Amino acid sequence: MITINHLCKAYPNVTPLKDVNAEINQGEIISIIGPSGTGKSTLLRCINRLEIPTGGEIIVDGINILDKKTNIYKIRQKMGMVFQSFNLFSHLMIIENIMLGPVNLLGHTKQDAYDYAVHLLRMVGLAEKACVFPHELSGGQKQRAAIARTLAMKPEIILFDEPTSALDPTMVGEVLGVIRTLAKEGLTMMIVTHEMKFAKDVSDRIFYMDEGFVYEEGTPDQIFDYPQKEKTRAFIKQLKTFHYTITSKDFDKYNLDSEIDKFGRQQFLSQKKISVIQLLFEELGVQKILQHFSANPFYLEFQIGYSEIDNLCELSFTYDGEKYNPFEIEDPNDLSLSIINHYTKSRDEKFDNGINKLSIVI
């Protein structure tokens, strides 16, 4: 239904979209997630041509909407957009807001538009608010009214631009509930959201955006439980990271211990967990990896990733040289491995193009 090829959008001082490629099928629900400033809202605005892309193409039902010959107003009749700021007309009652498009753009009679508007207000739980003005509604009610107004045009596609970001947390649930209901109706939807649980529950696919393109995409299970790329993983798990590079076996171990302690305190880790991280670096990083290689200078990248969500730490050791995995040597009398295994919940070992990477989760 929607094909995006090499889409880019540049402003004088920033380029939020560098090379976006995506295919959205009819009836799919796509949630778009990622850090602020990575072009998520800009992508939706380009699809609705509220922003004119710098390059690339957007094809909707076989029509390139960036072609100057395309009647964008006709395309927009099948593509509704719900903004974070509601955009209701303050001088019109809620029912009048909803009737406006069908009467003026679709040529419906006022009676038909009224009847359908009442139906939509019932669907979003606002039937009793039909004759009030926008300022009389709460934020959640305004957003539900905005959704009803979009539905009044009977769109095939709905674009939601952070529909809950302007709401009080107590009102988020009522809007997400309406979107969940729409998800069962077979509409094609693209939703920019920071509500991760909602995105996982309602979506067919997830787009994680970063660096100006769709950095990773997949099913909710793939993206939230088994992300393949480092930035996706860090975002999903809300990872806080620490990096330390060692280029000599005579590195300053006291400085590293001090930096680990500083990082741990910043993340409010217990002193016990900080001490365990320092101990595991000593046993795995020093006693195993550094002791195995005779070359000096030596390269070792040590990283700590701390997840605020599950309160787990991952320690990663990336080093060059021959393939070496200390866990392949099973020796029940090896004190270092006994200590490491005692604290390790899971581990992963890789060797690719002369680079070793060991990761343990504690």
C-alpha positions in Angstrom: 0.0 0.0 0.0 2.9 2.4 0.8 6.3 2.1 -0.6 9.1 4.4 0.4 12.3 4.5 -1.6 15.5 6.4 -0.6 13.5 9.2 1.1 15.6 12.0 2.5 14.7 15.4 4.1 17.3 18.0 4.8 17.0 21.4 6.5 19.7 24.0 6.5 21.3 22.8 9.7 20.1 19.2 10.1 19.1 16.2 8.0 16.6 14.1 9.9 15.9 11.7 7.0 19.0 10.4 5.1 17.9 7.3 3.3 14.5 5.8 4.4 13.3 2.6 2.7 10.2 0.8 3.8 7.2 -1.2 2.6 3.9 -1.0 4.4 1.2 -3.5 3.4 -2.5 -3.0 3.5 -4.0 -3.6 7.0 -0.6 -3.5 8.7 0.0 -1.7 12.0 3.5 -0.2 12.1 4.8 1.4 15.2 7.8 3.8 14.8 10.1 4.1 17.8 13.5 5.6 18.4 15.2 8.5 20.2 14.0 12.0 19.9 15.2 13.9 16.8 15.7 10.8 14.6 13.1 11.8 12.0 10.0 9.8 13.1 7.5 12.7 13.0 9.2 14.1 9.9 8.7 10.7 8.1 4.9 10.9 8.8 4.7 14.5 7.7 6.5 13.6 4.4 4.1 10.7 3.8 1.2 13.1 4.2 3.2 15.7 2.2 2.9 18.2 5.0 6.7 18.3 4.4 8.2 18.2 1.0 11.1 15.7 0.9 14.5 16.6 -0.5 14.7 13.4 -2.5 13.3 9.9 -2.9 9.8 8.8 -3.6 6.7 7.8 -1.7 4.2 5.6 -3.6 0.7 5.1 -2.2 -1.5 2.6 -4.0 0.8 2.8 -7.1 0.8 6.7 -7.2 4.0 8.6 -6.5 2.6 11.3 -4.2 5.8 13.5 -4.8 5.0 13.8 -8.5 3.9 17.4 -9.2 1.0 16.0 -11.2 -0.4 14.1 -8.3 -3.6 15.5 -6.7 -2.4 15.4 -3.1 -5.9 16.4 -1.8 -7.4 13.3 -3.3 -4.6 11.2 -1.7 -5.2 12.8 1.7 -8.9 11.8 1.6 -7.7 8.2 2.0 -5.0 9.2 4.5 -5.9 10.7 7.9 -3.4 12.1 10.4 -3.8 12.5 14.1 -1.4 15.1 15.7 -0.1 15.4 19.2 -1.6 18.8 19.6 -5.3 17.8 18.6 -5.8 20.8 16.2 -9.5 21.0 16.9 -11.3 24.2 15.8 -11.9 26.0 19.1 -15.0 28.0 17.8 -16.8 24.9 16.7 -18.6 22.3 18.9 -17.1 18.8 18.8 -19.8 17.4 16.5 -19.2 20.3 14.2 -15.5 19.6 14.1 -16.2 16.1 13.0 -18.8 17.0 10.4 -16.7 19.7 8.8 -14.6 17.5 6.5 -17.4 15.1 5.3 -19.6 18.1 4.4 -17.1 20.4 2.8 -14.7 17.9 1.2 -16.7 14.8 0.6 -20.0 16.5 -0.2 -22.1 14.6 2.3 -25.4 16.1 3.5 -25.3 17.6 7.0 -27.7 14.9 8.2 -25.6 12.1 7.0 -22.5 13.7 8.4 -24.2 14.3 11.7 -25.4 10.7 12.0 -22.0 9.3 11.2 -20.3 11.8 13.6 -22.6 10.6 16.4 -21.7 7.0 15.6 -18.0 7.8 15.8 -18.4 9.7 19.1 -20.1 6.7 20.6 -17.2 4.6 19.4 -14.6 6.8 21.1 -16.8 7.2 24.2 -17.7 10.9 23.7 -21.3 10.8 22.6 -22.4 13.0 25.6 -19.8 15.6 24.6 -21.1 16.2 21.1 -22.3 19.7 21.8 -19.5 21.0 23.9 -16.5 23.1 22.8 -12.9 21.8 22.8 -11.9 23.9 25.8 -14.4 22.0 27.9 -12.7 18.7 27.3 -9.7 17.1 29.0 -6.6 16.4 26.9 -7.5 12.7 26.5 -11.0 13.6 25.4 -9.7 16.1 22.9 -7.4 13.5 21.4 -10.3 11.0 21.1 -12.3 13.7 19.4 -9.4 14.3 17.0 -9.4 10.6 16.2 -13.1 10.6 15.5 -12.7 13.6 13.2 -10.0 11.7 11.3 -12.2 8.6 11.0 -15.1 10.8 9.7 -13.2 11.0 6.4 -13.3 7.2 6.2 -9.5 6.9 5.5 -7.8 3.7 4.5 -4.6 4.9 6.2 -4.1 6.7 9.5 -0.9 8.3 10.6 -0.6 8.9 14.4 2.1 11.4 15.4 2.9 10.7 19.1 -0.9 10.8 19.9 -0.2 10.6 23.7 2.8 12.8 24.2 0.9 15.9 25.1 -1.3 14.1 27.6 -1.3 13.8 31.4 -0.2 10.2 32.2 -3.6 9.5 33.6 -5.2 10.2 30.2 -2.9 8.1 28.1 -4.8 4.9 28.6 -8.1 6.1 27.2 -6.4 7.2 23.9 -4.4 4.0 23.6 -7.7 2.0 24.2 -9.3 3.7 21.2 -6.3 3.0 19.0 -6.4 -0.7 20.1 -10.0 -0.8 19.0 -9.1 0.6 15.6 -6.4 -2.0 15.2 -9.1 -4.6 15.0 -10.9 -2.8 12.2 -8.3 -3.6 9.4 -7.1 -0.1 8.9 -3.5 0.6 7.9 -1.8 2.5 10.6 1.6 4.0 11.3 2.1 5.2 14.8 5.0 7.2 16.2 5.0 6.5 19.9 7.2 6.3 23.0 4.7 3.9 24.6 6.8 0.7 24.3 4.3 -1.7 25.8 1.6 -0.4 23.6 3.7 -0.7 20.5 4.6 -4.3 21.4 1.0 -5.2 22.0 -0.7 -3.6 19.0 1.8 -3.7 16.1 2.4 -6.1 13.3 5.9 -4.7 12.8 8.2 -2.2 14.5 10.5 0.3 12.8 13.3 1.5 15.0 14.6 4.8 13.5 18.1 6.1 14.1 20.9 7.8 12.0 18.4 9.1 9.5 16.9 5.8 8.3 15.0 2.7 9.5 17.9 1.3 11.5 16.2 -2.0 12.3 12.7 -3.5 11.7 11.0 -6.7 12.6 8.1 -8.2 14.5 7.5 -6.9 18.1 9.1 -10.1 19.5 12.1 -9.6 17.3 12.7 -6.0 18.1 11.8 -6.0 21.8 13.1 -9.4 22.8 15.9 -10.2 20.3 17.1 -6.9 18.8 20.1 -7.6 16.4 21.7 -4.2 16.4 23.5 -2.4 19.3 21.6 0.9 19.2 18.2 -0.9 19.0 19.2 -3.0 22.0 20.4 0.0 24.0 17.2 1.9 23.2 14.8 -1.0 24.0 16.5 -1.9 27.2 17.2 1.7 28.1 20.9 0.8 28.5 23.4 3.0 30.2 26.8 2.2 28.9 30.5 2.5 30.0 33.5 2.1 27.7 37.1 1.6 28.6 39.9 0.9 26.0 43.1 -0.9 27.0 46.1 -0.7 24.6 48.8 -2.0 26.9 49.1 -4.8 29.4 50.5 -2.2 31.8 47.3 -0.3 31.9 46.2 1.6 35.1 44.0 -1.0 36.8 43.3 1.4 39.7 42.0 4.0 37.3 39.7 1.5 35.7 38.4 0.4 39.1 37.7 4.0 39.9 35.9 4.6 36.7 33.7 1.5 37.2 32.9 2.7 40.7 32.0 6.1 39.3 29.7 4.7 36.6 28.0 2.3 39.1 27.3 5.1 41.5 25.8 7.2 38.7 23.4 4.4 37.9 22.6 3.8 41.6 24.1 0.3 41.5 24.7 -1.4 44.9 28.2 -1.5 46.2 28.1 -5.3 46.0 27.3 -5.2 42.2 30.0 -2.6 41.6 32.5 -4.9 43.4 31.3 -7.9 41.4 31.9 -6.0 38.1 35.4 -5.1 39.2 36.1 -8.7 40.3 34.8 -10.2 37.0 37.0 -7.8 35.0 40.0 -9.0 37.0 39.2 -12.7 36.5 38.0 -12.6 32.9 39.8 -9.5 31.5 43.1 -9.7 33.3 43.6 -13.3 34.4 42.2 -14.9 31.2 42.3 -12.6 28.2 45.3 -10.4 28.9 47.3 -13.3 30.4 46.7 -15.4 27.3 48.2 -13.0 24.7 51.9 -12.2 24.8 51.8 -9.3 22.3 52.1 -5.7 23.7 50.7 -3.3 22.7 47.4 -5.0 23.0 43.9 -3.9 22.2 40.9 -4.7 24.5 37.6 -2.8 24.5 35.7 -3.3 27.8 32.1 -2.2 28.0 29.4 -2.3 30.7 25.8 -2.1 29.6 23.3 -1.6 32.5 19.6 -2.1 31.8 17.3 0.1 34.0 14.3 -2.2 33.0 15.6 -5.6 34.2 18.4 -4.4 36.5 21.0 -6.5 34.7 24.5 -5.7 33.6 26.2 -7.0 30.5 30.0 -7.0 30.5 31.5 -7.2 27.0 35.2 -7.8 26.1 36.2 -7.1 22.5 39.8 -8.0 21.6 41.9 -8.8 18.5 44.3 -11.6 17.7 43.8 -15.3 17.3 40.5 -17.0 18.3 40.5 -17.4 22.0 37.5 -18.4 24.2 38.5 -19.1 27.8 35.1 -20.9 28.3 36.1 -23.6 25.9 38.6 -24.9 28.4 36.7 -26.8 31.1 38.7 -27.2 34.2 36.8 -27.7 37.5 39.9 -26.5 39.4 40.2 -23.2 37.5 39.4 -20.6 40.2 38.9 -17.7 37.8 36.3 -19.7 35.7 34.6 -20.8 38.9 34.2 -17.2 40.0 33.0 -16.1 36.6 30.4 -18.9 36.3 29.1 -18.2 39.8 28.0 -14.7 38.9 27.1 -15.2 35.2 23.4 -15.6 34.2 24.2 -16.1 30.5 27.1 -15.6 28.1 27.8 -15.2 24.4 31.0 -15.8 22.4 31.8 -14.7 18.9 34.9 -14.6 16.6 34.7 -12.8 13.3 37.5 -11.5 11.0 40.2 -11.6 13.7 38.0 -10.0 16.4 36.9 -11.9 19.5 33.9 -10.8 21.5 32.8 -12.3 24.9 29.7 -11.1 26.7 28.4 -12.1 30.1 25.2 -11.0 31.8 25.3 -10.7 35.6 
